[in-house]
């Protein structure tokens, strides 16, 4: 397994520890309040400069709101580091196969979205998260591989796509400041003039492209067929609709996508409108017995800042009931 048998023992509680795995570093906070009923929370960081993912995951987990909540909720928290080598994290990093500082294949950037799209070089990003959750059960967490999931920016994009791939694993999801969110209505032929908008990452059609990974001189095929994960498309979205989901974004996060970006082509919304419109779509189109209304929270006075949004991410992640009294900074 990934974790030593004594991972959850008292000697390892109360501070952030770092576990090195074949896919990269996992930052972990084991609360001093850990008990047999403790749950797992997985935190997904946003995009980070090339080579900085391990430090970024540790820094993310060290936000006061997260470890204070871990203690209050007796929750084990982990933050996997999705680095550029294994998960295509960066958006402008070098593909320096010769280690000479020259970008040998600049077209690799983001590797189709990288971990945002659940992609991975050797192991898919969602499968790595599953492995982490399952191996924590092996050392005594005993949650059956289920957990609470939140992510910021690119991490929020990951959360929206993980919901599609593995709804049975999620207790509660908080999608934070996501620039684009998986959408059930983006399928082939909806917009014949822009078929790329229906392709996986923004839409539900299969993805199949050769991509360059950092450090590799030759491209490798990256494929993903979201519709191949279920026999019933509508039923899968209904499963997602039964999960408590919060959409969180700073109310100052109002910049539009770049003029030539895929986001501008496909929806051209700022982060606030994009999150609100997704929540409205789910709440209007997927109402059925057992549906959980998607809660939208625009945090007053905050832009695209994970530290400043972390109190809302952490608080909402552990409130499964309908939020009748949301955090004080939440605007409708």
C-alpha positions as CSV (number, residue, x, y, z in Angstrom):
1,X,0.0,0.0,0.0
2,X,0.9,3.7,-0.2
3,X,0.9,4.2,3.6
4,X,2.8,2.8,6.5
5,X,0.8,0.7,9.0
6,X,1.4,3.4,11.7
7,X,0.2,6.3,9.5
8,X,-2.8,7.1,11.7
9,X,-1.1,6.5,15.0
10,X,-1.0,9.3,17.7
11,X,2.7,10.1,17.0
12,X,1.7,11.2,13.5
13,X,-1.3,13.4,14.5
14,X,-1.6,17.2,14.8
15,X,0.7,18.3,12.0
16,X,1.1,18.1,8.2
17,X,3.1,15.0,7.1
18,X,4.3,14.2,3.6
19,X,4.0,10.8,2.0
20,X,6.0,10.1,-1.2
21,X,4.4,7.7,-3.7
22,X,5.2,6.6,-7.2
23,X,2.8,9.2,-8.6
24,X,3.9,12.0,-6.4
25,X,3.6,13.5,-2.9
26,X,0.5,13.2,-0.7
27,X,0.2,15.9,2.0
28,X,-1.7,14.6,5.0
29,X,-3.2,16.1,8.2
30,X,-4.2,13.5,10.8
31,X,-6.2,15.3,13.5
32,X,-5.5,14.7,17.2
33,X,-9.2,14.1,17.5
34,X,-9.1,11.1,15.1
35,X,-11.6,8.3,16.1
36,X,-13.2,5.2,14.7
37,X,-15.9,7.3,13.0
38,X,-13.6,9.8,11.3
39,X,-14.1,10.6,7.7
40,X,-11.7,11.5,4.9
41,X,-11.6,14.8,3.1
42,X,-9.6,15.2,-0.1
43,X,-8.4,18.7,-1.1
44,X,-7.5,19.3,-4.7
45,X,-5.2,22.3,-5.3
46,X,-5.3,24.7,-8.3
47,X,-2.8,24.9,-11.1
48,X,0.8,25.5,-9.8
49,X,4.0,26.5,-11.5
50,X,6.1,23.7,-13.0
51,X,7.9,21.8,-10.2
52,X,6.0,23.4,-7.4
53,X,3.1,21.0,-6.9
54,X,4.4,19.3,-3.8
55,X,5.0,22.6,-2.0
56,X,1.6,23.8,-3.2
57,X,-0.3,20.8,-1.9
58,X,1.4,21.2,1.5
59,X,0.7,24.9,1.6
60,X,-3.0,24.3,0.7
61,X,-3.4,21.8,3.5
62,X,-1.8,24.2,6.0
63,X,-4.4,26.9,5.6
64,X,-5.9,27.5,9.0
65,X,-9.4,26.8,7.9
66,X,-8.6,23.3,6.8
67,X,-6.7,22.0,9.7
68,X,-9.0,23.8,12.2
69,X,-11.9,22.1,10.5
70,X,-10.0,18.8,10.5
71,X,-9.7,19.0,14.3
72,X,-13.3,20.2,14.8
73,X,-14.7,17.4,12.6
74,X,-12.2,14.8,13.6
75,X,-11.5,14.4,9.8
76,X,-8.4,13.1,8.1
77,X,-7.4,15.5,5.3
78,X,-5.2,14.8,2.4
79,X,-4.0,16.9,-0.5
80,X,-2.4,15.0,-3.4
81,X,0.2,16.9,-5.4
82,X,-0.7,16.8,-9.1
83,X,2.7,17.6,-10.6
84,X,3.3,18.4,-14.3
85,X,5.4,15.2,-14.9
86,X,2.6,12.8,-13.9
87,X,-0.5,14.8,-14.3
88,X,0.0,17.7,-16.7
89,X,-0.5,20.3,-14.0
90,X,1.2,23.3,-15.5
91,X,0.0,25.6,-18.3
92,X,3.3,27.0,-19.6
93,X,6.0,24.6,-18.5
94,X,8.9,23.4,-20.6
95,X,9.0,20.0,-22.3
96,X,12.8,19.9,-21.8
97,X,13.7,16.4,-23.0
98,X,17.4,17.3,-23.2
99,X,17.6,19.2,-19.9
100,X,19.0,22.2,-21.8
101,X,16.4,24.8,-20.9
102,X,14.9,24.6,-24.4
103,X,11.2,23.7,-24.9
104,X,11.4,20.7,-27.2
105,X,7.6,20.4,-27.8
106,X,5.7,23.5,-26.6
107,X,2.4,22.1,-27.9
108,X,2.1,19.8,-24.9
109,X,0.8,22.5,-22.6
110,X,-1.8,21.3,-20.1
111,X,-1.9,17.8,-21.8
112,X,-5.6,18.2,-22.6
113,X,-6.3,19.7,-19.2
114,X,-4.2,17.3,-17.3
115,X,-5.6,16.4,-13.9
116,X,-8.4,18.8,-14.4
117,X,-9.7,16.3,-17.0
118,X,-8.8,13.3,-14.8
119,X,-5.8,12.6,-17.1
120,X,-2.5,11.1,-15.9
121,X,0.7,9.9,-17.7
122,X,0.9,6.5,-16.0
123,X,-2.2,6.5,-13.8
124,X,-5.3,8.6,-14.2
125,X,-5.7,11.4,-11.7
126,X,-9.1,10.1,-10.4
127,X,-7.6,6.6,-10.0
128,X,-4.8,8.0,-7.9
129,X,-7.3,9.6,-5.6
130,X,-9.2,6.3,-5.4
131,X,-6.0,4.5,-4.6
132,X,-5.2,7.0,-1.8
133,X,-8.7,6.6,-0.3
134,X,-8.6,2.8,-0.5
135,X,-5.1,2.5,1.0
136,X,-6.1,4.7,3.9
137,X,-8.8,2.2,4.6
138,X,-6.1,-0.5,4.8
139,X,-4.4,1.3,7.6
140,X,-7.5,1.8,9.7
141,X,-9.7,4.6,8.3
142,X,-12.6,2.2,7.5
143,X,-14.8,4.5,5.3
144,X,-15.2,2.1,2.5
145,X,-13.4,4.4,0.1
146,X,-15.9,7.2,0.4
147,X,-14.9,10.8,1.2
148,X,-15.6,14.5,1.1
149,X,-14.1,16.3,-1.9
150,X,-13.3,20.0,-2.6
151,X,-11.0,21.8,-5.0
152,X,-10.1,25.3,-6.0
153,X,-9.8,26.6,-9.6
154,X,-8.3,23.7,-11.6
155,X,-9.0,21.6,-8.6
156,X,-12.7,22.6,-8.8
157,X,-12.7,21.5,-12.4
158,X,-11.3,18.1,-11.2
159,X,-14.1,17.9,-8.7
160,X,-16.8,18.4,-11.3
161,X,-15.4,15.6,-13.5
162,X,-14.7,13.3,-10.6
163,X,-18.4,13.5,-9.7
164,X,-19.2,12.0,-13.1
165,X,-16.6,9.3,-12.9
166,X,-17.2,8.1,-9.3
167,X,-20.5,9.5,-7.7
168,X,-20.7,6.5,-5.4
169,X,-17.6,7.6,-3.6
170,X,-18.6,11.2,-2.7
171,X,-20.2,12.1,0.6
172,X,-20.2,15.9,-0.2
173,X,-18.5,18.0,-2.9
174,X,-17.5,21.7,-3.0
175,X,-16.6,23.0,-6.4
176,X,-14.5,26.1,-5.9
177,X,-13.8,28.9,-8.4
178,X,-13.8,26.6,-11.4
179,X,-13.1,28.2,-14.8
180,X,-15.1,25.5,-16.5
181,X,-17.5,22.8,-15.2
182,X,-18.6,19.5,-16.8
183,X,-22.0,20.1,-18.3
184,X,-24.7,17.5,-19.1
185,X,-26.0,19.5,-22.1
186,X,-22.7,19.7,-24.0
187,X,-23.0,16.8,-26.3
188,X,-22.4,16.2,-29.9
189,X,-24.4,18.1,-32.5
190,X,-25.7,20.6,-29.9
191,X,-23.4,23.2,-31.5
192,X,-22.3,21.8,-34.9
193,X,-20.2,24.9,-35.5
194,X,-18.1,24.3,-32.4
195,X,-17.8,20.5,-31.9
196,X,-14.8,20.9,-29.6
197,X,-17.2,22.3,-27.0
198,X,-18.8,18.9,-26.6
199,X,-15.5,17.0,-26.2
200,X,-14.5,15.8,-22.7
201,X,-13.1,18.5,-20.5
202,X,-16.1,20.8,-21.1
203,X,-18.6,18.3,-22.6
204,X,-19.5,14.6,-22.6
205,X,-18.0,13.3,-25.9
206,X,-15.0,11.1,-26.1
207,X,-11.5,12.6,-26.0
208,X,-8.7,11.0,-28.1
209,X,-5.5,13.0,-28.9
210,X,-1.8,12.5,-28.9
211,X,-0.3,14.7,-26.2
212,X,3.3,15.6,-25.1
213,X,4.1,15.1,-21.5
214,X,6.9,17.1,-19.9
215,X,10.2,15.3,-20.4
216,X,9.0,13.1,-23.2
217,X,10.2,13.7,-26.7
218,X,7.4,11.7,-28.4
219,X,3.7,12.2,-27.9
220,X,1.6,9.6,-26.2
221,X,-2.1,8.9,-26.8
222,X,-4.5,10.3,-24.2
223,X,-8.0,8.9,-24.4
224,X,-11.1,9.2,-22.2
225,X,-14.7,8.2,-23.0
226,X,-17.1,9.5,-20.3
227,X,-20.1,7.8,-21.8
228,X,-18.3,4.5,-21.5
229,X,-18.4,4.8,-17.7
230,X,-22.2,4.2,-17.5
231,X,-25.0,2.4,-19.2
232,X,-27.5,5.1,-18.4
233,X,-26.5,8.7,-19.0
234,X,-29.6,10.3,-17.3
235,X,-29.3,8.0,-14.3
236,X,-25.7,9.0,-13.8
237,X,-26.7,12.7,-13.6
238,X,-29.5,11.8,-11.2
239,X,-26.9,10.0,-9.0
240,X,-24.9,13.2,-9.0
241,X,-28.0,15.2,-8.2
242,X,-28.4,13.2,-4.9
243,X,-25.0,14.3,-3.6
244,X,-24.8,17.5,-1.6
245,X,-22.9,20.0,-3.8
246,X,-21.8,23.6,-3.2
247,X,-20.6,26.0,-5.8
248,X,-18.3,28.6,-4.2
249,X,-16.6,31.5,-5.9
250,X,-15.4,35.0,-4.8
251,X,-17.8,37.7,-5.9
252,X,-14.9,39.7,-7.3
253,X,-13.8,36.8,-9.6
254,X,-15.3,38.5,-12.7
255,X,-12.6,38.4,-15.3
256,X,-13.7,36.9,-18.7
257,X,-11.8,34.1,-20.4
258,X,-9.0,35.0,-22.8
259,X,-10.3,36.1,-26.2
260,X,-8.8,33.1,-28.0
261,X,-9.5,30.5,-25.3
262,X,-11.7,27.5,-25.6
263,X,-13.7,28.9,-22.7
264,X,-14.5,32.1,-24.6
265,X,-15.6,30.0,-27.6
266,X,-17.8,27.7,-25.6
267,X,-19.4,29.8,-22.9
268,X,-17.6,33.1,-22.4
269,X,-18.7,33.6,-18.7
270,X,-16.7,34.8,-15.7
271,X,-16.3,32.5,-12.8
272,X,-19.2,33.9,-10.8
273,X,-21.7,33.6,-13.6
274,X,-20.4,30.2,-14.7
275,X,-20.9,28.8,-11.2
276,X,-24.3,30.4,-10.7
277,X,-25.6,29.2,-14.1
278,X,-24.4,25.7,-13.4
279,X,-26.2,25.6,-10.1
280,X,-29.3,27.1,-11.7
281,X,-29.2,24.5,-14.5
282,X,-29.0,21.6,-12.0
283,X,-31.7,23.0,-9.8
284,X,-34.1,23.6,-12.7
285,X,-33.4,20.5,-14.9
286,X,-32.7,17.7,-12.5
287,X,-35.4,18.1,-9.8
288,X,-36.7,14.6,-8.7
289,X,-37.4,12.8,-5.5
290,X,-34.1,12.6,-3.6
291,X,-32.5,15.5,-5.4
292,X,-30.3,17.8,-3.3
293,X,-30.5,21.4,-4.4
294,X,-27.1,22.7,-5.5
295,X,-26.1,25.5,-3.1
296,X,-24.4,28.6,-4.7
297,X,-22.2,30.9,-2.6
298,X,-20.5,34.0,-3.9
299,X,-18.1,35.0,-1.1
300,X,-18.2,38.8,-0.5
301,X,-15.1,40.8,-1.1
302,X,-12.9,37.9,-2.4
303,X,-11.4,37.3,-5.9
304,X,-9.7,34.1,-7.2
305,X,-7.9,33.4,-4.0
306,X,-7.8,29.9,-2.4
307,X,-6.6,31.0,1.0
308,X,-9.4,33.6,1.4
309,X,-12.0,31.2,0.2
310,X,-10.8,28.3,2.3
311,X,-13.1,29.1,5.3
312,X,-16.2,28.6,3.1
313,X,-14.7,25.5,1.4
314,X,-14.1,23.9,4.7
315,X,-17.3,24.9,6.5
316,X,-19.6,23.9,3.7
317,X,-17.8,20.6,3.1
318,X,-19.0,19.3,6.4
319,X,-22.6,20.6,6.3
320,X,-24.7,18.1,4.4
321,X,-28.1,19.5,5.4
322,X,-29.7,22.2,3.4
323,X,-27.8,25.4,4.3
324,X,-30.5,27.6,5.8
325,X,-27.9,29.7,7.6
326,X,-24.9,29.9,5.2
327,X,-21.5,31.3,6.1
328,X,-21.8,35.0,6.8
329,X,-19.8,36.1,3.7
330,X,-22.0,34.1,1.3
331,X,-24.0,36.2,-1.2
332,X,-26.8,34.6,-3.2
